[in-house]
Amino acid sequence: MFRRCRLALAPIIAGFVVLMAPSLSHSEASPTVLSISAGGGHSCVVLSTGTVRCWGNNRDGRLGNGKLTQEFGRSVQVADINTARQVAVGLNFSCASLADGTGRCWGGNQYGQLGNGATTSAVTPVVVKDLHAATDVTAGFFHACALSKAGTISCWGRNDHGQLGNAAQVDSTVPVPVKGVTEAIALSAGLSHTCALLKPGTVRCWGSNQWGELGNGTKTDSSMPVDVADLQSVTAIGTGNSFSCAVLATGKVKCWGDNRRGQLGNGTSEGALVPVETTGITSAIKVDGGSLHACTLLRQGLVNCWGFNQVGQLGYTTQDDPSRPIQEQGISAPDEVRGLRSVSALAVGLMHSCSLEEKNMVKCWGGNTNGGYFTMRVAASTITPIEVKVIP
């Protein structure tokens, strides 16, 4: 769900896909966008300068620019970060992993999701305690997790459903190790659950399982990682609120969990406790989930989305006619987002979606109540992807 996505030109290791960004000089005249992450009401990008820029709702200081004022219609630079590698956006907070393996978080902190040992919001980045070898970071609603070079995972923040994976259900204001995971190469956090992709191409998940989002055939929460059933040769993973998805080596996508709005993409609205195949996808390289919708990036540089479409977050209508009412019941089979070409990165937020195309072009579509996809019309929503000028 609330994750980061990096350029698809480099080795893929993740899925909410980890794509490593090239090392570029801080002094270059025209910075490039290396990764993008979308959350509840705000979004962020990492630039080749190592800086992070965010836009949208700034309640709790989630834009990280030292202010609480709203900044609709423009991006702002996150303070005191110059060596960012990845960024992950949660519901009301954001986190970044830095080149030295440490982490920084900012925004809301009522459950300790900033990882600094406190529960006070921060309008500028604070240091995540005891994090020294992070290579990737992901953010759920109110928790975050980091992947280490050694393949272990640490999580912090809310833990009411065991989403921290430490065999407990007590919130933690500092990172705690996830038990039983030693070969992780990617991770993704949903509303109250987390999933990890392991080296053998298998997936383990932990946390809330009300809708079967852990994929182990039950609806029982687990504060320890459990194996997702009948899933092999996975190359990327992504999570939504209460569902999860995986990209297979064949280019197909499988999803499991909540399906009330067709977010599993299998042509039905019936939930699944184990993975089911998403209809018609054969060339996926990444998948990501929002509240009740999901999108996948294809090898051809195109994007397909499915699920809830109340505010146009799928980027199309069933009739492909912008003058017709947007489908609110959900679209249970994938279709192409109109107006996108040569997409290299994808990020799915709560009610909006964003992509990165050639020439630094970020485009977003869907809900914009909080300026989440960057227009001056704060309350507007659109099914048509529009350009977001993230570089001043």
C-alpha positions in Angstrom: 0.0 0.0 0.0 1.9 3.0 1.3 5.2 2.3 -0.3 7.9 3.6 -2.5 8.6 2.8 -6.1 11.9 3.2 -7.9 12.9 3.3 -11.5 12.3 0.1 -13.4 15.5 0.4 -15.3 17.6 -1.1 -12.4 17.4 -4.6 -10.8 13.9 -5.3 -9.4 13.9 -6.8 -5.8 10.5 -5.6 -4.5 7.1 -5.0 -5.1 3.7 -1.6 -2.6 9.0 -3.7 -6.2 12.3 -2.4 -4.9 14.1 -0.8 -7.8 17.6 0.5 -7.0 18.4 4.0 -8.0 21.6 5.0 -9.8 24.2 7.0 -8.0 24.2 10.6 -9.3 26.1 13.7 -8.3 24.6 16.1 -5.9 25.8 18.9 -8.0 24.0 18.1 -11.2 22.1 21.0 -12.6 18.8 19.2 -13.3 17.9 16.6 -10.7 15.9 13.6 -11.7 13.1 11.8 -9.9 14.3 8.4 -8.6 11.4 7.1 -6.7 7.8 7.9 -5.7 5.5 6.9 -2.8 1.8 7.7 -2.3 0.0 7.6 1.0 -3.3 8.7 2.6 -3.4 12.4 1.6 0.2 13.1 0.7 2.9 11.9 -1.7 6.7 12.1 -1.8 9.6 11.6 -4.3 13.3 11.1 -3.9 15.5 13.2 -6.2 18.9 12.4 -7.5 20.3 15.1 -5.3 19.4 12.9 -2.3 16.6 15.2 -1.2 13.0 14.4 -0.7 10.0 16.5 -1.8 6.4 16.0 -0.7 3.0 17.5 -1.4 -0.6 17.3 -0.2 -2.0 17.3 3.4 0.4 18.7 5.9 -1.5 17.9 9.1 0.9 16.6 11.8 3.8 17.9 9.7 3.7 15.0 7.3 5.4 17.0 4.6 8.5 17.4 6.8 9.3 21.0 5.9 9.1 22.3 9.5 5.6 23.8 9.1 2.1 22.8 9.8 0.6 25.1 7.1 -1.0 23.5 4.1 0.9 23.6 0.9 -1.7 22.8 -1.7 -0.6 23.0 -5.3 3.2 22.7 -4.8 5.8 20.4 -3.5 8.0 21.3 -0.6 11.5 20.0 0.4 11.8 17.8 3.4 14.2 19.4 5.9 17.6 18.1 6.7 17.7 15.1 4.3 20.4 15.1 1.5 21.3 11.4 1.1 17.9 9.7 0.8 17.8 6.3 -1.0 14.1 5.4 -0.5 11.0 7.0 0.8 7.8 5.4 2.1 4.5 7.3 2.9 2.1 6.1 5.5 -1.3 7.5 6.5 -0.1 10.5 8.4 3.7 10.1 8.4 6.6 9.4 6.1 10.0 7.7 6.4 13.2 7.6 4.4 16.2 5.3 4.4 19.5 7.1 3.9 22.7 6.1 2.1 24.5 5.4 5.4 21.8 2.8 6.4 20.1 4.9 8.9 16.4 6.1 8.8 14.5 9.3 9.3 10.7 9.7 9.8 8.4 12.7 10.2 4.7 13.5 10.7 2.2 11.9 13.1 3.5 9.8 15.9 0.6 8.8 18.1 1.6 5.1 18.0 5.4 5.6 17.8 5.4 5.3 14.0 8.4 7.6 13.8 10.6 5.1 15.6 12.4 7.7 17.7 11.3 6.4 21.1 8.6 9.0 21.5 4.9 9.6 20.6 5.1 13.3 19.7 4.6 14.4 16.1 7.5 15.9 14.3 7.4 18.6 11.6 11.0 17.8 10.6 12.7 14.4 10.3 13.8 12.6 13.4 16.3 9.7 13.7 14.9 6.2 13.8 16.6 4.6 16.8 18.9 1.6 16.4 18.6 1.4 12.6 22.0 1.1 11.0 21.9 -1.1 7.9 18.6 -0.3 6.3 18.3 -0.8 2.5 14.6 -0.3 2.1 11.6 1.0 4.1 7.9 0.6 3.9 5.0 2.3 5.7 1.5 1.1 6.7 -1.3 3.1 8.2 0.5 3.6 11.6 3.5 1.3 11.4 6.7 1.1 9.4 9.4 -1.5 8.7 12.9 -1.5 7.4 14.8 -4.2 5.5 18.5 -4.7 6.4 21.4 -5.8 4.2 21.4 -9.1 6.0 17.8 -9.9 5.0 16.3 -9.2 8.4 13.4 -6.8 9.1 12.7 -4.5 11.9 9.3 -2.8 12.5 7.9 0.0 14.8 4.7 1.8 15.5 1.2 0.4 16.0 1.0 -3.3 16.8 -2.7 -4.0 17.7 -2.9 -6.9 15.2 0.7 -8.1 15.5 1.8 -6.1 12.4 5.3 -5.6 13.8 5.9 -9.4 13.7 7.6 -9.7 17.0 5.2 -12.2 18.6 3.4 -9.5 20.6 0.6 -7.0 20.2 2.1 -4.0 22.0 3.0 -0.8 20.2 6.7 0.0 20.0 8.2 3.4 19.6 11.5 1.9 18.5 12.3 -0.8 15.9 11.8 -4.4 17.0 13.1 -7.4 15.0 10.6 -9.5 13.1 10.9 -13.1 14.2 11.6 -15.8 11.8 12.6 -13.8 8.7 16.3 -14.0 7.6 16.2 -14.0 3.8 14.0 -11.1 3.0 14.7 -9.1 -0.2 11.6 -6.9 -0.3 8.8 -5.8 2.0 5.4 -4.1 1.9 3.1 -2.8 4.6 -0.7 -2.6 4.5 -3.3 -1.2 6.8 -2.4 -3.5 9.8 -0.4 -6.2 8.1 3.1 -6.6 6.6 4.5 -9.0 4.0 8.0 -9.9 3.0 9.4 -11.5 -0.2 12.1 -14.1 0.6 15.1 -15.2 -1.6 13.5 -18.5 -2.6 10.6 -16.5 -4.2 8.2 -17.3 -1.4 6.2 -14.8 0.7 5.5 -14.5 4.4 3.0 -12.2 6.0 2.0 -11.2 9.6 -0.5 -9.0 11.4 -4.2 -8.5 10.7 -6.0 -11.4 8.9 -9.6 -10.3 9.2 -10.1 -10.6 5.4 -7.5 -13.3 4.7 -4.7 -10.8 3.8 -2.0 -13.1 5.2 -2.9 -15.7 2.6 -2.5 -18.8 4.8 -6.1 -20.0 4.4 -7.4 -18.6 7.7 -8.8 -15.4 9.2 -6.7 -15.6 12.3 -4.4 -12.7 13.1 -0.7 -13.7 13.5 2.0 -11.7 15.3 4.6 -14.0 13.7 5.2 -14.4 10.0 3.2 -17.2 8.3 3.8 -18.6 4.8 1.4 -17.5 2.1 -0.1 -20.7 0.6 0.6 -22.0 -2.8 2.9 -19.2 -3.9 6.3 -19.7 -5.6 8.6 -17.9 -8.0 7.5 -14.4 -6.8 9.5 -11.5 -8.0 7.6 -8.5 -6.4 4.9 -7.9 -3.8 2.5 -5.1 -2.9 -0.1 -4.6 -0.2 -3.4 -2.7 0.1 -5.5 -2.0 3.1 -6.6 -5.5 3.8 -5.4 -7.4 0.8 -2.0 -8.4 -0.7 -0.7 -9.2 -4.2 2.4 -10.8 -5.8 4.0 -10.7 -9.2 5.2 -14.1 -10.5 8.2 -14.8 -12.7 5.7 -15.5 -15.5 4.5 -11.9 -15.3 1.2 -13.0 -13.8 -0.3 -11.4 -10.7 -2.0 -13.2 -7.8 -3.8 -11.5 -4.9 -5.6 -12.5 -1.7 -7.7 -11.0 1.1 -10.5 -8.5 0.9 -12.3 -8.3 -2.4 -15.5 -6.3 -1.7 -14.7 -3.8 -4.4 -13.0 -6.2 -6.8 -9.5 -5.3 -5.6 -8.2 -8.9 -6.2 -8.9 -8.4 -9.9 -10.2 -11.9 -10.6 -13.6 -10.9 -12.0 -15.5 -11.4 -8.7 -16.2 -9.6 -5.4 -15.6 -12.7 -3.3 -12.7 -12.6 -0.9 -9.9 -15.2 -1.0 -8.0 -16.7 1.9 -5.3 -17.9 -0.5 -3.9 -16.4 -3.7 -6.1 -16.2 -6.7 -5.0 -15.2 -10.2 -5.7 -11.6 -11.4 -7.5 -11.7 -14.7 -5.6 -11.0 -18.0 -2.2 -9.9 -16.6 0.8 -11.6 -18.2 3.7 -9.1 -18.2 3.7 -7.4 -14.8 6.9 -6.2 -13.1 5.3 -4.4 -10.1 2.1 -4.4 -8.2 0.8 -2.0 -5.5 -2.3 -1.6 -3.5 -4.4 1.3 -2.1 -7.4 1.3 0.2 -9.7 -0.7 -2.1 -7.9 -0.7 -5.5 -4.7 -2.0 -7.0 -2.5 -1.3 -10.0 0.3 -3.1 -11.8 3.2 -1.8 -14.0 3.7 -3.8 -17.1 6.9 -4.5 -19.0 5.6 -2.4 -21.9 5.6 0.7 -19.7 1.8 0.7 -19.3 -0.3 0.6 -16.1 -3.4 -1.5 -15.4 -5.7 -0.9 -12.4 -8.7 -2.5 -10.9 -11.0 -2.3 -7.8 -12.8 0.7 -6.3 -13.1 3.7 -8.6 -15.3 6.2 -6.7 -12.9 9.1 -7.3 -11.3 7.9 -10.5 -8.3 6.2 -8.9 -8.3 3.5 -11.7 -7.7 6.1 -14.3 -10.6 5.1 -16.5 -14.4 4.5 -16.5 -16.2 1.3 -17.6 -17.4 3.0 -20.7 -14.1 4.9 -21.4 -16.1 8.1 -21.6 -15.0 10.9 -19.2 -18.5 12.4 -19.4 -20.1 9.4 -17.8 -20.4 8.9 -14.0 -17.4 7.2 -12.4 -18.1 3.6 -11.4 -18.5 3.3 -7.7 -19.2 -0.4 -7.2 -15.7 -1.5 -8.2 -14.2 -2.9 -11.3 -13.1 -6.5 -10.7 -11.0 -7.0 -13.8 -7.9 -5.0 -14.8 -7.9 -2.4 -17.5 -5.4 0.1 -18.9 -5.0 3.6 -17.4 -5.5 6.0 -20.2 -2.9 8.6 -21.2 0.3 6.8 -19.8 3.3 5.7 -21.8 6.9 4.6 -20.9 6.1 4.4 -17.2 9.1 3.4 -15.1 7.7 3.6 -11.6 4.3 3.3 -9.9 2.9 4.2 -6.5 -0.6 3.6 -5.2 -2.1 5.7 -2.4 -5.2 5.4 -0.3 -7.5 6.9 -3.0 -5.1 8.0 -5.7 -2.4 6.6 -7.9 0.8 8.0 -9.4 3.3 7.1 -12.1 6.7 8.2 -13.2 7.3 8.5 -17.0 10.3 9.6 -19.1 11.7 13.1 -18.7 10.9 13.3 -14.9 7.2 13.4 -15.6 5.1 12.4 -12.6 1.4 11.9 -13.3 -1.3 11.3 -10.7 -5.0 10.5 -10.8 -7.9 9.8 -8.5 -8.8 11.6 -5.2 -7.4 15.0 -4.5 -9.2 16.1 -1.3 -5.8 16.9 0.3 -4.0 18.0 -2.8 -2.6 14.5 -2.9 -1.9 14.5 -6.6 -1.0 18.1 -6.9 -3.6 20.5 -8.3 -4.7 23.9 -7.1 -8.3 22.6 -7.1 -8.0 21.0 -3.7 -11.3 19.2 -3.6 -11.1 18.0 -7.2 -10.7 14.4 -8.4 -9.9 13.2 -11.8 -9.9 10.0 -13.8 -7.4 11.5 -16.2 -3.7 11.4 -15.2 -2.4 14.9 -14.7 1.2 16.1 -14.5 2.6 16.9 -11.1 5.5 19.4 -11.2 7.6 18.0 -8.3 10.9 19.7 -9.3 10.8 23.5 -8.8 
